[in-house]
Amino acid sequence: MRVGNLIVTLPLSLALVIFVAADGARAQALPSTEQENDISPTGPEAGKALAAELSNLRLEENAKGILKIRGRDHKVTEIPIRAQPVSGEAQWKMVYLASATNDRGAEQLTVVHTTNGPNQYLFARAPSPGAPIGEPKVLTGAQADIPLAGSDFWLADLGFEFYHWPQQIRHKGELRRGRSCFVLESINPNAKPGEYARVVSWIDKESGAPIEAEAYGTDGKLLKQYELGAVQKIDGRYEVKDLKMSNRENATRTTLEFELEQQ
């Protein structure tokens, strides 16, 4: 499936590969009675299976856009960004390049995804505007809980790191924003203060896209809230209007507006 226009306001997380749920394959794979009556399986095993599907979603084409970062003072900073997928079978990559601004250097993130394996994050930052990007550092897991280009997007969000956590619980489906959704609770048993301890995702049954997610800290308080804009099926493909991520702790928000590049 191809994704048309994208607009994102981050957390999770979440990252761009979110936008390539395969033509509603998950919804099509379920009998209609299961979707209507919500007789789909629940519990840890069902949760692990659903998390594995979500962690394998990927962007199919190059995209360009703008990070719009709204600070606590409501001032908005705009940073051009590009995303490029590098295909592979057992391993594939997503490369994000955030341009330099007047007061910060450019940054590059490469998320290395491995089927049934942990993510790896290669992160490099220029020390100042106009300076070249340095050698990338290799980060894993919680080491990637740092912002990309000063935004509310953590590097780990762009790799859907929480879908790789060992504890995944699928709950009974429910309506969210007027859509019939699967509900997945991801639990981090080793979370430290300032990190996500639990993430709840609502996955649209028709498109297979996570349309909303909430990330909670070790104290049980909501840290970030992610929201995917309207998902519409146009000419047999799903197009995303926007993605939003709000940082409740810092009272900030990032919107990532993307569109696919013409081939």
C-alpha positions as CSV (number, residue, x, y, z in Angstrom):
1,M,0.0,0.0,0.0
2,R,1.1,3.6,-0.6
3,V,0.4,6.4,1.8
4,G,-0.5,9.8,0.5
5,N,-0.3,12.9,2.7
6,L,0.9,12.7,6.3
7,I,0.8,15.1,9.1
8,V,2.3,14.1,12.4
9,T,2.3,15.4,16.0
10,L,4.4,13.1,17.9
11,P,5.1,11.0,20.8
12,L,5.4,6.9,19.9
13,S,5.8,7.2,18.3
14,L,5.7,6.4,17.2
15,A,7.2,6.8,13.7
16,L,6.5,6.9,10.0
17,V,6.4,3.2,9.3
18,I,3.1,3.5,11.1
19,F,1.5,4.6,7.9
20,V,1.9,1.5,6.0
21,A,-0.6,-0.9,7.3
22,A,-0.9,-3.3,4.4
23,D,-4.1,-2.4,2.6
24,G,-6.2,-3.3,5.7
25,A,-4.7,-6.8,5.7
26,R,-5.3,-7.3,9.4
27,A,-9.0,-6.4,9.0
28,Q,-9.4,-8.6,6.0
29,A,-7.7,-11.5,7.7
30,L,-10.4,-11.5,10.4
31,P,-13.9,-13.0,9.8
32,S,-16.5,-10.3,9.6
33,T,-18.3,-11.8,12.6
34,E,-15.1,-11.4,14.7
35,Q,-14.9,-7.7,13.8
36,E,-18.5,-7.0,14.5
37,N,-18.9,-9.0,17.7
38,D,-15.3,-8.6,18.9
39,I,-14.6,-12.2,19.5
40,S,-10.9,-11.7,18.7
41,P,-8.4,-13.3,21.1
42,T,-7.2,-11.3,24.2
43,G,-4.3,-11.8,26.7
44,P,-0.5,-11.9,26.6
45,E,0.0,-14.3,23.6
46,A,-2.5,-12.4,21.4
47,G,-0.8,-9.2,22.5
48,K,2.7,-10.4,21.4
49,A,1.3,-11.4,18.0
50,L,-0.3,-8.0,17.5
51,A,2.8,-6.2,18.7
52,A,4.9,-8.2,16.2
53,E,2.6,-7.2,13.3
54,L,2.8,-3.5,14.3
55,S,6.6,-3.5,14.7
56,N,6.9,-4.8,11.1
57,L,5.0,-1.9,9.5
58,R,7.1,0.3,7.3
59,L,7.0,3.3,5.0
60,E,7.3,2.2,1.4
61,E,8.5,5.4,-0.3
62,N,10.7,8.5,0.3
63,A,8.9,11.3,2.1
64,K,9.7,14.9,2.9
65,G,8.0,17.3,5.3
66,I,8.3,19.7,8.2
67,L,8.6,19.2,12.0
68,K,6.5,21.9,13.7
69,I,7.5,22.2,17.3
70,R,5.2,24.3,19.6
71,G,7.0,25.3,22.8
72,R,5.6,26.0,26.2
73,D,5.4,29.7,25.1
74,H,3.4,28.6,22.1
75,K,6.1,29.8,19.7
76,V,6.4,27.4,16.7
77,T,9.7,26.3,15.3
78,E,9.7,24.6,11.8
79,I,12.4,22.2,10.8
80,P,12.5,20.5,7.3
81,I,12.8,16.7,7.5
82,R,13.2,13.8,5.1
83,A,12.5,10.1,5.5
84,Q,14.0,7.4,3.4
85,P,13.3,3.7,3.7
86,V,16.0,1.2,2.9
87,S,14.4,-2.1,2.0
88,G,15.5,-5.6,3.1
89,E,14.1,-8.9,4.0
90,A,15.2,-9.8,7.5
91,Q,16.5,-6.3,8.2
92,W,15.4,-2.9,6.9
93,K,16.2,0.7,7.8
94,M,14.5,4.1,8.1
95,V,16.7,7.1,7.7
96,Y,15.5,10.5,9.0
97,L,17.4,13.7,8.2
98,A,16.4,16.9,10.1
99,S,17.8,20.0,8.6
100,A,19.9,22.6,10.5
101,T,18.2,25.8,11.9
102,N,19.6,29.1,12.9
103,D,20.5,27.8,16.3
104,R,21.1,24.0,16.0
105,G,22.9,21.7,13.7
106,A,21.4,19.0,11.4
107,E,20.7,15.6,12.8
108,Q,20.4,12.2,11.2
109,L,18.8,9.1,12.7
110,T,18.9,5.6,11.2
111,V,16.5,3.1,12.7
112,V,17.7,-0.5,11.9
113,H,14.7,-2.9,12.2
114,T,15.3,-6.6,12.4
115,T,12.5,-9.2,12.1
116,N,12.0,-10.8,15.5
117,G,14.9,-8.9,16.9
118,P,15.7,-5.6,18.8
119,N,16.0,-2.3,17.1
120,Q,19.2,-0.4,16.7
121,Y,19.5,3.4,16.5
122,L,22.4,5.2,14.7
123,F,22.3,8.8,15.7
124,A,24.5,11.7,14.6
125,R,24.3,15.4,15.2
126,A,26.2,18.4,13.8
127,P,27.7,20.5,16.6
128,S,26.5,23.7,15.1
129,P,24.6,25.1,12.1
130,G,26.6,24.7,8.9
131,A,28.9,22.1,10.5
132,P,29.0,18.5,9.1
133,I,27.1,15.8,10.8
134,G,29.5,13.7,12.9
135,E,30.0,10.0,13.3
136,P,26.8,8.2,14.4
137,K,26.5,6.7,17.9
138,V,24.9,3.3,18.3
139,L,22.0,3.4,20.7
140,T,19.7,0.6,21.9
141,G,16.5,0.6,24.0
142,A,16.2,3.3,26.6
143,Q,19.4,5.0,25.3
144,A,17.2,6.2,22.4
145,D,14.8,8.0,24.7
146,I,16.1,11.4,23.5
147,P,14.4,13.9,21.2
148,L,15.0,14.3,17.5
149,A,15.8,17.9,16.6
150,G,14.5,19.2,19.9
151,S,11.0,17.8,19.1
152,D,8.6,15.7,21.2
153,F,9.6,12.7,19.1
154,W,12.1,10.5,20.9
155,L,14.3,8.4,18.7
156,A,12.7,5.3,20.2
157,D,9.3,6.6,19.3
158,L,10.3,6.5,15.6
159,G,11.3,2.9,16.0
160,F,8.1,1.8,17.9
161,E,10.3,0.6,20.6
162,F,7.4,-0.2,23.0
163,Y,6.2,-2.8,20.6
164,H,9.4,-4.7,21.3
165,W,8.9,-4.8,25.0
166,P,8.6,-8.3,26.5
167,Q,5.1,-7.8,28.0
168,Q,2.2,-7.1,25.6
169,I,-1.4,-7.6,26.5
170,R,-4.3,-7.5,24.0
171,H,-7.5,-6.3,25.5
172,K,-11.1,-6.4,24.3
173,G,-11.7,-4.1,21.4
174,E,-13.5,-0.8,21.8
175,L,-14.5,2.3,19.9
176,R,-12.0,5.2,19.8
177,R,-12.7,8.4,18.0
178,G,-15.7,6.7,16.4
179,R,-13.6,3.8,15.0
180,S,-13.7,0.2,15.9
181,C,-10.2,-0.6,17.4
182,F,-8.0,-3.3,18.8
183,V,-6.5,-2.3,22.1
184,L,-2.9,-3.2,23.0
185,E,-1.2,-2.5,26.3
186,S,2.7,-2.6,26.2
187,I,4.4,-2.8,29.5
188,N,8.1,-1.9,30.3
189,P,9.1,-4.0,33.4
190,N,12.4,-2.2,33.7
191,A,11.3,1.4,33.3
192,K,13.1,4.2,35.2
193,P,11.7,7.6,36.2
194,G,11.3,9.7,33.0
195,E,10.8,6.7,30.8
196,Y,7.7,5.1,29.5
197,A,6.4,2.4,31.8
198,R,3.2,1.6,29.9
199,V,1.8,2.5,26.5
200,V,-1.8,1.8,25.4
201,S,-2.4,1.8,21.7
202,W,-5.7,1.8,19.8
203,I,-5.3,0.2,16.4
204,D,-8.0,0.8,13.7
205,K,-9.4,-2.6,12.6
206,E,-10.0,-1.5,9.0
207,S,-6.7,0.2,8.2
208,G,-4.5,-1.5,10.7
209,A,-2.9,1.8,11.7
210,P,-2.4,2.9,15.4
211,I,-4.7,5.9,15.5
212,E,-4.0,6.8,19.1
213,A,-1.6,6.0,21.9
214,E,-1.0,7.1,25.4
215,A,2.4,6.7,27.2
216,Y,2.5,6.6,31.0
217,G,5.5,7.1,33.4
218,T,6.5,5.0,36.4
219,D,4.3,7.2,38.6
220,G,1.3,6.3,36.5
221,K,0.9,9.8,35.1
222,L,0.3,10.5,31.4
223,L,3.6,11.6,29.7
224,K,2.7,11.8,26.1
225,Q,-0.3,11.4,23.9
226,Y,-0.1,10.4,20.2
227,E,-2.9,10.9,17.7
228,L,-3.0,9.9,14.1
229,G,-5.2,12.1,11.9
230,A,-8.1,10.9,9.8
231,V,-7.3,7.7,7.8
232,Q,-9.2,7.6,4.5
233,K,-9.4,4.9,1.9
234,I,-8.9,6.6,-1.5
235,D,-8.6,4.6,-4.8
236,G,-7.9,1.4,-2.8
237,R,-5.2,2.8,-0.6
238,Y,-5.1,4.4,2.8
239,E,-4.1,8.0,3.2
240,V,-3.3,9.7,6.5
241,K,-4.2,13.3,7.1
242,D,-2.0,14.0,10.1
243,L,-0.2,12.7,13.2
244,K,0.0,14.5,16.5
245,M,2.1,14.1,19.6
246,S,1.6,16.0,22.8
247,N,4.0,16.1,25.7
248,R,1.9,16.5,28.8
249,E,4.9,16.9,31.1
250,N,6.5,19.8,29.2
251,A,3.2,21.3,27.8
252,T,4.7,21.1,24.3
253,R,3.6,19.5,21.1
254,T,5.2,18.5,17.8
255,T,3.4,18.2,14.4
256,L,5.2,16.3,11.6
257,E,3.7,17.1,8.2
258,F,4.8,14.7,5.5
259,E,4.0,13.9,1.9
260,L,5.4,11.3,-0.4
261,E,7.8,12.4,-3.0
262,Q,6.7,12.0,-6.6
263,Q,8.5,9.3,-8.4
